[in-house]
Amino acid sequence: MSGEWVGVDAGGTTTRVGVAGTRGLAGRAAAATPATLGEFVATVEKLCRELGVTGPVKGVGVGVPGVAGEWVPNVPYLASPDLSEVLSRRLGGPVTLSNDAQLALLGEAREGAASGCRSALLVSVGTGVGGALLVDGRVMRGAHGSAGAMGWLVLDPSDAGDPNRGALERRLAGPAWNRAGAELTPARDSYGLIASARNGDRDAATVVARMGRDLGAAIAGAGSLVDPEVVVVAGGLAAAFDLLHPAIVAAIERWGSPQLRRVPVRPAALGADAGLVGGGYAAREGDGAWW
């Protein structure tokens, strides 16, 4: 088939491709994120073919973990100014590039946890930490494409800083979970840490509660600033939302504005598909229609 709208979620470890349906996705496929731009383009094309897309596409919406065309620390080649042109030439349709969290929020606003809302704050925790803002029904892009970059929030003023990794990202992203799990006895990775907490391990539960507190503190600050209708937690960590939610709410109660304390905090309803659904809408609507 040809003439499809395609969403691409280019993550630090996994690249996912989805074909947009009337709502949601008609299909999805994934592969490890490769090491070069040429391999990335070939991987996206291969995944499209696996999904039955054999001809030119109508359009592609691509989410990258950073600022498209400028700064993508976890996958540096995705900052290439040639990405859009090369991918468009290979797939035969126009390409819209965006930050991955902004596309995830677009998907959640159209079909998920922020559906029907005019304002929302999304925080995404996975390989990195990102975020996005919905203001007056439109995803905010910002002057340079990085509005909502939650990973750069600072919880500890004594933090030494890092030019490539924000303070909150270093504190909450996947590698931090792995380090925390490795300090327990027996050592475990992030998945094992969450599984142990879910099974009643007190030490693991203490670590998860601390992570939830830090996430809640960040939400308290950012949410009090933007006054959203809903806060959406996305990314891989959304799978542990039930464990994190009590600590998040307690932190918002402690540090958030009176208005924010009334705002619901929800997991992303679309799960890992949020960025793909958002990518499909970005491809259909073009840049000017949604930000």
C-alpha positions in Angstrom: 0.0 0.0 0.0 1.0 3.6 -0.5 -0.2 7.0 0.5 0.0 6.4 4.2 0.6 8.8 7.1 3.6 7.5 9.1 4.9 8.3 12.6 8.5 7.7 13.7 9.7 7.7 17.3 13.5 7.7 17.2 14.6 6.8 20.7 18.0 6.5 22.2 17.8 2.7 22.1 14.8 1.8 19.9 13.3 3.3 16.7 9.6 2.7 16.3 7.4 3.2 13.2 3.6 3.4 13.1 1.1 3.7 10.3 -1.7 6.0 11.3 -5.2 4.7 11.3 -8.5 6.6 11.5 -7.8 6.7 15.2 -4.7 5.1 16.8 -2.4 3.0 14.7 -3.1 0.6 11.9 0.2 -1.1 12.6 3.6 -0.6 14.4 7.1 -2.1 14.1 10.4 -1.5 15.9 14.1 -2.1 15.7 17.2 -1.1 17.6 18.3 2.4 16.8 21.3 2.1 14.5 24.7 3.9 14.6 24.6 6.1 11.5 22.2 8.4 9.7 22.3 6.1 6.6 21.4 3.1 8.6 18.7 5.0 10.4 17.0 5.9 7.1 17.3 2.3 5.9 15.9 1.0 9.1 12.8 3.3 8.9 12.2 2.3 5.3 12.6 -1.4 6.3 10.1 -1.0 9.1 7.6 0.7 6.8 7.9 -2.2 4.4 7.3 -4.6 7.2 4.0 -2.7 7.8 3.0 -3.0 4.2 3.9 0.5 3.1 5.4 -0.3 -0.3 4.9 3.0 -2.1 5.4 6.8 -1.5 3.9 8.0 1.8 1.7 11.0 2.2 3.8 12.3 5.0 6.0 11.4 7.9 6.2 12.9 11.4 9.4 12.2 13.2 10.1 12.7 16.9 13.7 12.9 18.1 15.0 13.0 21.7 16.3 16.6 21.5 16.1 19.6 19.2 15.5 18.5 15.6 18.3 19.5 13.3 20.4 21.0 16.2 21.0 19.0 19.3 20.3 15.3 19.9 22.8 14.1 22.5 21.7 10.5 22.8 21.7 10.0 19.0 23.9 12.8 17.6 23.5 12.0 13.9 19.7 12.8 14.3 20.8 16.5 14.7 21.9 16.4 11.0 20.3 19.2 8.9 20.0 16.6 6.2 17.7 14.2 8.1 14.5 15.6 6.7 15.6 15.7 3.1 17.3 12.3 3.1 14.3 10.6 4.8 11.8 12.4 2.5 13.7 11.3 -0.6 13.8 7.7 0.6 10.1 7.5 1.6 8.7 9.7 -1.1 6.7 12.2 1.1 7.2 15.3 3.2 8.8 15.0 6.6 7.9 17.0 9.7 10.6 16.9 12.5 9.9 17.6 16.2 11.0 16.8 19.7 9.7 13.4 20.7 7.9 14.6 23.9 6.1 17.2 21.9 4.8 14.6 19.5 3.8 12.4 22.4 1.8 15.2 23.9 0.2 15.9 20.5 -0.9 12.2 20.5 -2.2 12.4 24.1 -4.0 15.6 23.3 -5.7 14.2 20.3 -6.6 10.7 21.6 -5.2 10.1 25.0 -4.9 11.4 28.6 -5.1 15.1 27.6 -8.0 14.6 25.2 -10.4 17.5 25.4 -7.9 19.7 27.4 -6.7 23.1 26.3 -3.6 23.0 28.5 -1.4 20.2 29.7 2.1 19.4 31.0 3.7 16.1 29.9 6.9 14.7 31.4 8.5 11.8 29.7 11.0 9.6 31.6 12.9 6.8 29.7 16.5 6.7 28.4 16.4 10.5 29.0 13.9 13.0 30.5 11.8 15.2 28.3 8.6 17.2 28.5 6.1 19.2 26.5 3.5 21.9 27.1 0.0 22.3 25.6 -1.1 25.9 25.7 -4.5 27.1 24.4 -4.9 23.8 22.6 -1.6 23.9 20.8 1.7 22.2 21.6 4.2 24.9 22.4 7.4 24.7 20.3 9.4 27.6 21.8 11.8 29.9 20.1 14.3 27.1 19.4 12.1 24.0 19.4 12.8 22.9 23.0 9.8 24.2 25.0 9.0 21.9 27.9 12.5 20.5 28.3 11.9 19.0 31.8 15.3 17.3 31.9 17.0 20.6 32.6 15.1 21.4 35.7 17.3 21.7 38.8 16.3 20.3 42.2 19.6 20.7 43.9 21.5 24.0 43.5 24.7 22.3 44.5 24.5 20.2 41.3 27.8 20.7 39.3 26.0 20.9 36.0 26.7 19.1 32.7 26.6 20.8 29.3 24.9 17.8 27.6 22.7 16.3 30.3 20.3 18.3 32.4 20.2 17.9 36.2 16.8 16.2 36.3 17.7 13.8 33.5 20.9 12.7 35.3 18.8 12.2 38.4 15.8 10.4 37.0 16.5 8.8 33.5 17.0 5.1 32.9 20.7 5.1 33.7 20.0 6.6 37.2 17.5 3.8 37.8 20.1 1.3 36.8 22.7 2.8 39.1 20.2 2.8 42.0 19.3 -0.8 41.4 23.0 -1.8 41.2 23.5 -0.4 44.7 21.0 -2.9 46.2 21.7 -6.4 47.3 21.4 -8.3 45.1 22.1 -5.9 42.4 19.5 -5.4 39.7 18.7 -3.2 36.7 15.8 -0.7 36.4 13.3 -3.4 35.4 14.4 -5.6 38.3 14.2 -2.6 40.7 10.6 -1.9 39.7 9.6 -5.6 39.8 11.1 -5.9 43.3 9.2 -2.9 44.5 6.0 -4.3 43.1 6.7 -7.6 44.9 7.1 -5.8 48.3 10.9 -5.5 48.6 11.2 -2.6 51.1 14.6 -1.4 49.9 13.5 -1.3 46.2 10.2 0.4 47.3 12.3 3.1 49.1 14.2 3.8 45.9 11.1 4.0 43.8 9.5 6.3 46.3 12.5 8.6 46.2 12.4 8.7 42.4 8.7 9.5 42.6 9.3 12.3 45.0 11.9 13.8 42.7 9.6 13.5 39.8 6.8 15.1 41.8 9.0 18.0 42.9 9.9 18.7 39.3 6.2 18.6 38.3 5.4 20.9 41.3 7.7 23.6 40.0 6.9 23.3 36.3 3.2 22.7 36.8 2.9 25.7 39.2 4.5 27.9 36.5 2.2 26.8 33.6 -1.1 26.0 35.4 -2.2 23.0 33.3 -5.5 21.1 33.3 -3.8 17.8 33.5 -0.3 16.4 34.0 0.7 13.4 31.9 3.5 11.0 32.8 4.9 9.3 29.7 7.9 7.2 28.6 9.0 3.9 29.9 8.5 5.0 33.5 4.7 5.3 32.9 4.6 1.5 33.3 5.5 2.0 37.0 3.0 4.9 37.4 1.0 3.0 40.1 4.1 2.8 42.3 5.2 6.4 41.7 1.8 8.1 42.0 1.6 8.3 45.8 5.1 10.0 46.0 4.3 12.3 43.1 1.1 13.5 44.7 2.8 14.0 48.1 5.5 16.1 46.5 2.9 18.2 44.6 1.0 18.7 47.9 4.2 19.8 49.6 5.7 22.1 46.9 3.0 22.8 44.3 0.7 25.8 44.0 -2.8 25.5 45.5 -4.2 25.3 41.9 -1.8 22.5 40.9 -2.8 20.4 43.9 -6.2 20.0 42.3 -4.9 18.9 38.9 -5.0 15.2 38.1 -1.7 13.4 37.3 -2.3 10.6 34.8 -0.2 8.0 32.9 0.0 8.4 29.2 -3.1 6.6 27.9 -1.4 5.7 24.6 1.6 4.2 26.3 4.6 3.7 24.0 2.3 4.6 21.0 1.9 8.3 22.0 4.8 9.6 19.9 3.8 7.5 16.9 0.2 8.7 17.1 1.4 12.3 17.5 3.8 11.8 14.6 0.9 10.7 12.4 -1.1 13.9 13.3 2.0 16.1 12.8 2.4 14.6 9.3 -1.2 15.2 8.4 -1.6 18.6 9.9 1.9 20.1 9.2 3.9 22.4 11.4 1.6 25.4 11.6 -1.6 23.5 12.5 -0.6 22.1 15.9 2.0 24.6 17.3 
